[in-house]
Each structure stands twice: as structure tokens, then as C-alpha cells.
């Protein structure tokens, strides 16, 4: 039986070759190649319990429930840092979003709950996870969900060069395209941290920065399923974009436990579940398709 690791890295190399063909004469070429060469090392940036690198919640920049509900961009002080403004919602609509997947432990459980409840969601996936589990991404799309880009290695973008930034996004686009034959237009920066320069750069390339306004804090150790549900109950309003996770440490088990209760609460209170493209009435994927 072939060595699965060799097969995995072979697939990554194949994706990289395809990607390089798409970005010739681009400054990201060298950075993208280095990402492929150092892919093994990238996986070691995850902590010992399988989580992606985290930062304190105070560093999130695209959050801010009240500002969104008032029709202003998230975090009024950082209004210029987001490419897509939130605007008032007269209808009680809510978009459930899940970051950091896919994996084989929690993402399938989340998908099963959503399928059972007939609720669509939007998944912001990490490239190195897509590389490992493309079948899970295909399941997302097959079951009616939308996929967005969440970078390749979940690093804080403001600490990268523009070439590294482009490599993070283009590699992830290539891996997503390899899995579902669609190029995403939605992007959520890791930790929600972004600045005007990066926003302008990505907006010029057609990406939409997608914020949230209800942070369940499900990734924090010690938060029970009750805590997650109560956070949604406390912060939700018409036009809510709920941030959850479908990959991380063992605490994500509480995300899975809380999800049916969150859906039941929102449904009982008259909320309509939509994906991000429906929420903003914009395209989720590029018409040209190929990254």
C-alpha cells in the first residue's frame, strides 16, 4: 500500500505546480514555492493538541455586534479596515459560519447536525486542512453550504509580506478549486486581524472580507456548551453572523453539542438561516472559476 504521507505531499506538489502556472510573473511565485517546500514545518505550527495558533479575543478586528446592527461597518474605529460593510437587516436572518476546518473529527459532526436540521452554513476553511481532507470540503458543497478562504496556515496576515500574503491565499484557492472546482470570493482573515493596505490589496483582487457580530468563543477552553448557547442568546439580533469553529482542540466538542440548541433557539424565535452570499446578496464564487 503506498505511503499515505508521500501521496499527500505529492498531491500538494501537484497543486503547487498548477498554482505556479497561474501566478507566473507574480511576486507570490517565490513565496508560494517556499510554502510548498516548508509545508511539513507549517504543520508543526499547530499546538500539541491539534489546534491552530490562537490569539486573545481582544485582537479580533472584524467583530462588533452592535455596530453591525446599526448598519455601520464592524468595529466603528476600524471601519476602514473591512472591505464589505454590514448593513441593517429588516428581516430576521442569521448566517452560521464555521472557521478553521475541515477535519475528520468535528467538521463531519457539524455537517451532520446541519443536514439533520436542514440549515445552510458558510465554512471558512484553512488551506492546509483542505489539503488533508478535500472530501470533507466536497461534502460541504454537496450538502448546500458555501466555502470561503481562511488562509493557508492561519497566520496573522499583518505580520506577512505581500508576497507571503498572496501565497497564503492563492495556495488555499488552488486547494479549494482542486476539491470543488470553485474559486471562493469570500475571505475571513485569521483572528479577524487586517489593515487598510491588505484590505485594499485583496479588494482589488475581488475578495470580500466577511466579518461576524456574534462570537461564541467556542474555541476557548472552559467554555461549556451552555456558555456557547447563552452567548448566542445574549448577542443575536436580526442580521446576525455567528462565528463558530469546526476544528480545534477537544473543546470543539461543545460546539457540536451546542449547535442543535442554537438552531432550535433561533428557529423558535423566527430567524431564517442563510449563507453569506444570501445574507449580502453577492456572489460566493468567481465566474471565471479557475484560480
N, C-alpha and C positions, 0 to 999 in steps of 0.2 A: 504494500500500500504506500503510495507516495507520501513523503514527509509533508504534513499539512502546513508547517511553517514555511517551507520552501515554496509551496503553491501559493500561499498568502502573499509572500513578498514578490513572487513572480507576477501575480495579478496587479499588485501596486506598481511594479515596474512597467507593466503594460499600460496601465492608466497614465503613468507619468509620460511615457512615450507619446501617447495620444495627446496629452495635455501640452507637451512641449511643441508638438506640431501646431497647436492652436495659438501659442504665445511666442512664436519666433519673432525676433527683433524687439521683444518686450523686455523691460528691465527685470521682470519677475522670473525670467528663464533661469538665471543662475541660482536664484533663491529656491525656486521650485525643485531644481535638480538636487540641491543640498538637502532639501526636505526629504526627498526620496532616500538619499544616501544615509541620512540620520534617522530614518523612521523608527528603527529599533530603540534608539535613545529617546525618541519622543514618548514612547510608551512608558518609559521609566519616570516621566514627569508626573504620572498619576501617583497618588499616595498608596501606601501599602494595602489599604482596604478597598482599592478599586475605584476610588473617587477621582474625579478630575480636580485640578487645582482650584481652590476656592479663595475668596477674599471676603472681608467683613461686609455685611449687607449695606453699610453706610456708603460704600463705594459704587453702588448701583446708580446709574445716571439716567436710565430711561424709565424709571418708575415715578409714581406720584399720582395716587388715585384722585384726589380732589381736583387737581389742576386739569386732568383729563376730562373729568365730568363737567367742568365749567367750559369746556371747549378750547382750552389752551393746550399748547404742547406740554408733554410731561415735564415736571420739574421746571417751573417758570424761570428760575435763574439760569437754567441750561437750555432755554428754548431753542437757541440757535444750533444746538448740538444734535438735534434729531432731524432727519430728513423728511419724516412724514408726521404732520400734526394730527393729534386726535381731535375729534370734533364732537359736538353734542349728539346724543342719540335719543330721539323721542321714543323709540321702541325699546322694549326691554330685551336687548340682545346681549349675549355673552359669548366670548371666544375662549375656549380652553386651550392653553398652549403648554407644551412639554419640551423641556430643553435637555440636551446632553446625551441622548441616546443615539443610536439604538444599542441594546444589549440583548442577551438571551434570557435574562432573569426577570427584570421588571417591565421592560417595554412590552413583551408579549402579554403580560398580565394586564397592563394598562389598555392595550388594544382589545383584549377580550372583554373588559368591562365596558369600553366604549361601544363595541359591537353589540353586546347584550342590551345596552341601554339605547342603542341607535342614536348615538351622539357623535357628531363630527368634531375633529380637533385639528390643531396645527402643531407639527413637530419640528423643532429647530435642532437639526442633527449635527453632530461633530464628525468631521471627515474621517478621522482615524477609527471611529466606531463604525461608520458606513463601510469602510474598507474591510472590517472584520465580519459585518453582519448585513450584507446587501439584501438578503432575502427578507429581513425584517422591514427594511425600507420599502421593498416592493409590497409587502403586506399592508403597510400604512396606506399607500396609494390605492391598492386594490379594494380596501375597505372604506374608501371615501374621504381620507384625510389629506391634508396638504403638508408638503415638506418644504422647510426653509433651511438656509445655510447658517451654521453657528460656529464657523471657522474650522480649521483642521485639527488644531491641538489645544484649543481652549486657553489661549494666552491672552493677556491684556493687550489689546491692539495698539494702544498709545505708547507702548514700550518697544514696538517693532518699527523697522524701516518700511518705507512704502513698498519696496521690493518684497520684503517678507510678508507684509500685509496681503499683497496681491497673490503671493504663493499660497498663503493660508486659504484664501477664498477660492482661487482657481483650482487648487487641488481638490477641495471639497466639492466644487461644482462638477468637476470631472468624475469624481467618485459617485456623486448622486446621479449624474447623467448615465453613467455606466450601469447603475442599478435600475433606474426607472425611465430613462430616455427623456428626461425633462430637465431643463436648466432653471433653477429657482431664481426668483427676483426678490424674495423676502430674505432679509438678513437681520439677525439679532446678535450684536457683539457680546462676547463673553463678559460676564459681570455687568452688562449694560454700560460699560465704560467706552466712551467715544468722544472725539473732539471735532471742532469745526473743519479742520483740514481733512480728516478721514471721512467725515460725512460728505463734504463736497466732492471728494475723490470718488467715493462709492456711488453717490447720487448721479454723478456724471456718467457712470458706467451702467446706470439703470436700476440699481438696487434700492429697495425701500427699507429703511430702518424701522423695525417693529418693536414698539415698547410694550410695557404691561402696566396695569394700575392696581392689580391685586396680587401681592406677593405672599404666597402661602408659607414661605420659609421652610418648605418641606425638607430641604437638604440639611438643615441644622440638626445636629444631634440633640436629642432630648425633646424634640417636638413630637408629640403623640398625634395619632390620627384625629383625636378630639381637638387638639390645638390647630391642626390644619383646617378642619371643618369650621371651627369658630372664627378663624382668620378670614375665611371667605364670607361668612355670615356678617362679620363686622364691616368689611370693606366693600362688598359688592354693591354696585349701583348699575343703572341702565348704561350700557356701553362698557361693560367690564371686560378686560383682558386679563385672564387669570394665569399666573406663572406657576408651573409645577415642573417636576423633573421625572424622567423615565429611566434614569441611570444614576448611579451613585453608590454610596455605602448602604449598609443594612437599614438605615433609617428610611430609605425609599419604600420599604415595605409598608410604612404608614401612609405613603402617598396612595398606594394601591388600595389599602383598607378605607381611606377617606373618600376616594373617588366616587363610589356609588352613593354615598351620603351627600356629597356635594351636588351631584347631579340631581338627586331627589329633592334637595332643598331648593335648588334653582328652578327646577321644573314646577314644584309646588307653588313657587312664587311668581310664576308666569313668565319665566325667561325663555327666550328662543336661543338655541345653540347654533352658532355659525362658525365657519372657518375664517381666517384672517382676510382672505380675498373677498368673501361675502361681507365681512364687517366693514371694510373700507370701500367695497365695490371697485376693486382693482385686480389686475392680472396677477396670478401666482407664479406663472412660469413665462419664460421668454418665448415669443412666437418663433424666433429663429431656431430655438431648441438647442443646437449643439453649442457646448461651452467653448 
